[in-house]
Amino acid sequence: VGSSRCSSPPPLLSLTPRCFPPQSDCRAEGLILESVVRPGLGVVSTVLVQRGTLRKGDHVVVGSTWGRVRLLQDEEGRPLELAGPSTPARINGLRDLPRASSSR
């Protein structure tokens, strides 16, 4: 006597949505995409955070220059409190103009 149940093979890949929050205890690391000097603002750099969390007020070192994040904005110019992994952000507060593709 045969079984009428249809058996399907087990899935090869199981996709379970998971949330991996940014590591807030980890210092931010990333790349400088571009930097310009703007009157009244000084050096404004577009950064891509690769690891950790960048916050307004953080001290950063980029190549041979350094500074404190005084302005943190998203790509639309809206203020951000923090920028986590894979987040592009604009910052200012660096003392000198860093080279593009410098890591911080």
N, C-alpha and C positions, 0 to 999 in steps of 0.2 A: 504494500500500500504506500503510495507516494505522498509526499507532503505538498500542499498547495501554497505554502509560504514561499515568498520570493526573497532570497537572500542577496543582499548587495555587498560588494566588497568594501572593506573598511576604507575610510578616506585616506588619501596619501598625504594630505596637508590639512591641518585643522587651523582655521583662522579664528582666533578669539580676540576680540578687541580688548586692548589693555592700555592703560594710561600710565605712562612713565613720566612723572613730574620732573622738572628740572632739578638738578642737585643744587639746592640752595647753599649747602655748606662747601661747595666746590667753587674755587675762583674761576672767573670767566676766561675763556680762551677763544680766539677767533682770528679773523683776517680783516685788514683794512682794504676796502674795495676802492675807495677814492677819498681824496682830501682836497679841500679848497680853503682859501683865506677869504672870509666875508667881513666887510666893514661892520663894526659894531659887535660882531660875534667872535672874531678871531678864527682860529682853525676849526673847521667843521669837517668831520670825517664820517663816512658811511662804513659801518662795520658789519660783519656777519659773525654772530656768536656761534661757535661750534660746540662748545662744552661749557657747562656751568651756567651761572646767572649773572648778568651785568645789571647793576643798579645805579641810579643817580647818586652821586656822592662817592662812588668807588674810585680808588686810585688805580691808574693804569700805566703800564710801561709798553711803549711801542717802538721797537728798534732802539734808537739812541735818544728818543724823546719820551717824555712822561707828562702826566697831568692828572687832574681830577675831573670826573664826569660831571659837568655843570648842567648840561642839557642832554636829555635822552628822548628821542622822538622815533616814531615809526616812519615808514617810507612815505606816508601821506602828510607828515608834519605834525601829527597828533602826539601829545605828551605820553610818555610811557613811564611806569613806575619801575619796571624791570624788563629785561630782554633775555629770554632763555635760548636754548639750542635751536638752530635753524632760523633764528630771528634776525632779519636785517634791521639796523637801527642807525640813526644819526646821533653823533655825540659832539660836544665841543668841550674845551678845557685843556687840550694838549698845548704844551708850550711852543712847540715847533711843528712844522709841516712834516708828517711822516711820509715815507714812500708807500705807494700803492703795493699791495700784496704783502706788507709787513704783517707779522703775526704779533699778537699781544697776549 
